Amino acid sequence: MFKKIITSLIDQPILTSVFVSDLMVLLFHRPPFFFSLLMFSGLLAMTMYFGQKLSLFKI
């Protein structure tokens, strides 16, 4: 399971770097409210994309 996650993140380096940098800025800095709202919505969209791309648990 972890190997699938790591390989999918390595396969898409631009999205992974945007995801990680967005997460770090939101965690460790205090951007203005509207900018942080925009960043959070981007982070949420990338999270849903990676979740759909990985689909770790088949139901």
N, C-alpha and C positions, 0 to 999 in steps of 0.2 A: 504494500500500500504506500509506504513512504517513498519507495523507488519510483512509483508511478507519479507521485506528486513532484518529486525533484526533477524527473526527466521532462515533465510537462512545463515546469517553470524554466528549465534550461532551453527548451525548444523555442520559447518566446521571450527572448531577453529584453526587448523593449517594454513589453507589457509588465514583465516582472520588475524591472527597474522603476517604472512609473508607480506600480503598486507599492513597492517598498518605500520609495521616497515620499509618496503621498501619506502613507501610514506613519512614517517617522515625523513628518512635519506636523501632522495632526496630533501625535502623541506628545512631542517635546516642545512645540512652539504654540503660541496663541495667535493664530491669524485672525483677521477681522471676521465678524460673524458671517457675512454673506459669502466671503471667500472660503471660509471653512465649510459652509453649507454646500457650496459648489464642489469642493474637494471631497467631502463626505459622500456626495451623490456619485461622483466618479469612482470612489473607492468601493461603494456598494455595487455599482455596475460591473466593475472588474471582478469583484468577488463572485457575483452571480455568473459571470462568463467563465471564470475558472471552475466554479462548481459544476456548471453544465459540461464543460470540456472534460473534466476528470471523471465525473459520474462514478464515484468509488463504490457506492452501494447500489446494487441492482435490486429493484423491488419486483 
